Amino acid sequence: MNAPLSPSDTLRTALAHLLDGLPPKAAAQAVERLIVNYRGRTPTDAPVLRDRSDVVAYAAYRMPATFEAVCAALEAFARAVPDWEPGSHVDVGGGTGAATWAVNATWTGGRPVTVLDWAEPALALGREIAAAHPDLKPTEWQRSRIGSALTIESTDLVTISYVLGELTDADRTAMVDAAATAAQAVVVIEPGTPDGYARVIDARDRLIAAGFHIAAPCPHSAACPIVPGEDWCHFAARVSRSSLHRQVKGGSLAYEDEKFSYVAATRFVPAPAASRVVRKPQIRKGQVLLDLCGTGTPTAKDAATTALAATDAATPAPTTTEATTIAPAVTSGADADGGNRPGTGPVPTLGRTTVTKRHGPLYKAARDADWGDAWPPPTGDDDRA
Ligand SMILES: C[S@@+](CC[C@H](N)C(=O)[O-])C[C@H]1O[C@@H](n2cnc3c(N)ncnc32)[C@H](O)[C@@H]1O
């Protein structure tokens, strides 16, 4: 008997069928139209996704990437709440339902799921695609406008994926507040751009003000240590490119990296990572350079390490001295809740750590570490292949 397909494979197959019968040129043209519509756009009074060709183009072209980004965010979140899983889920501005697939890929099994969106063609297509998965078939697809009148029924998990950028400031605030009122956990994902990160930080601040704790990616609920305008926290998820992608974007690469920013917050106390790798690790001869967001009291040695470069993960690292902090210390005044009370929690830190061969098993773990991973690796992860 064949093994059942993973949600990811089922989604990919369902999306591939969407383009059946559509001349490749027509599909590519629909995507080009969508890209133009989205480029430089400001919030509109009416849905951008107006008809079936718009939503087929969105689903075929963007949904695999938003699905992978949400999966990556949820995976990090799930590690911070190992004893929790959502018993119900509402996906706000859910469109064709990428986040519903990602939640199912993270916590298998059925649960009541509702997708809210104002674009009826997106909801209709989402329902059609979800029919391919028995757990997602019963999903409710409801037309709903995000704004001051938005209410979300009480639920365990609210996801807000690639939506904040389409809203006015007031609607964004209304949505995050409605999510905080309704849910035990809220996960916000945005494009991994400076603007996307800024929107994530605003949502993070509002969730903390509403009494939430940050579960991921941050190791704490204190202020983000990144200086606004100098850098932005983002991660990357690998997405296989379909023939449609290759047609639209050209080139022959089999994959591309979707950059995203995110925050996952809970009403209950999570167990966030001690620190997180916030750039692509740099492997050198006999050493690995890890840029970490963590907590602790910076030591004199730490202060000598390189601050994060302000540009991109690919920025060549300046030469560092020698090994510094390998596992960040937590200040003795740290809260069990990850520092929600100002002045009492861990001190956020951002800096570079060098792991060398003489750190033994940790060196091997560092060589395996990926951008976005918790550091040090959680017990049981240190022998990853
Ligand atoms: C870029 S798509 C993201 C869809 C989906 N969440 C994903 O991650 O693939 C943004 C979605 O937000 C919806 N949206 C934008 N503004 C909205 C509003 N004011 N009310 C309801 N939905 C809205 C759009 O219709 C669209 O489906």
The ligand as a Tripos MOL2 file, in Angstrom:
@<TRIPOS>MOLECULE
LIG
   27    29     1     0     0
SMALL
NO_CHARGES

@<TRIPOS>ATOM
      1 C1         -1.7450   38.1360    0.0660 C.3       1 LIG1
      2 S1         -3.2600   37.3690    0.3940 S.3       1 LIG1
      3 C2         -2.8250   36.1910    1.6820 C.3       1 LIG1
      4 C3         -3.7470   35.0260    1.6690 C.3       1 LIG1
      5 C4         -3.3710   33.9270    2.6480 C.3       1 LIG1
      6 N1         -3.4980   34.3550    4.0110 N.3       1 LIG1
      7 C5         -1.9870   33.3840    2.3660 C.2       1 LIG1
      8 O1         -1.1290   33.4460    3.2660 O.co2     1 LIG1
      9 O2         -1.7380   32.8910    1.2670 O.co2     1 LIG1
     10 C6         -4.1370   38.5800    1.3600 C.3       1 LIG1
     11 C7         -5.5680   38.1690    1.6470 C.3       1 LIG1
     12 O3         -6.1360   39.1350    2.5220 O.3       1 LIG1
     13 C8         -7.4610   39.3800    2.0920 C.3       1 LIG1
     14 N2         -7.8640   40.7260    2.5320 N.ar      1 LIG1
     15 C9         -7.2170   41.8920    2.2910 C.ar      1 LIG1
     16 N3         -7.8770   42.9120    2.8510 N.ar      1 LIG1
     17 C10        -8.9670   42.3860    3.4670 C.ar      1 LIG1
     18 C11       -10.0430   42.9380    4.2250 C.ar      1 LIG1
     19 N4        -10.1220   44.2480    4.4600 N.pl3     1 LIG1
     20 N5        -10.9820   42.1000    4.6920 N.ar      1 LIG1
     21 C12       -10.8970   40.7570    4.4690 C.ar      1 LIG1
     22 N6         -9.9120   40.1840    3.7620 N.ar      1 LIG1
     23 C13        -8.9550   40.9830    3.2660 C.ar      1 LIG1
     24 C14        -7.3810   39.2690    0.5770 C.3       1 LIG1
     25 O4         -8.6340   39.0550   -0.0160 O.3       1 LIG1
     26 C15        -6.4230   38.1020    0.3890 C.3       1 LIG1
     27 O5         -7.0970   36.8730    0.3380 O.3       1 LIG1
@<TRIPOS>BOND
     1     1     2 1
     2     2     3 1
     3     2    10 1
     4     3     4 1
     5     4     5 1
     6     5     6 1
     7     5     7 1
     8     7     8 2
     9     7     9 1
    10    10    11 1
    11    11    12 1
    12    11    26 1
    13    12    13 1
    14    13    14 1
    15    13    24 1
    16    14    15 ar
    17    14    23 ar
    18    15    16 ar
    19    16    17 ar
    20    17    18 ar
    21    17    23 ar
    22    18    19 1
    23    18    20 ar
    24    20    21 ar
    25    21    22 ar
    26    22    23 ar
    27    24    25 1
    28    24    26 1
    29    26    27 1
@<TRIPOS>SUBSTRUCTURE
     1 LIG1         1 GROUP 0 **** ****
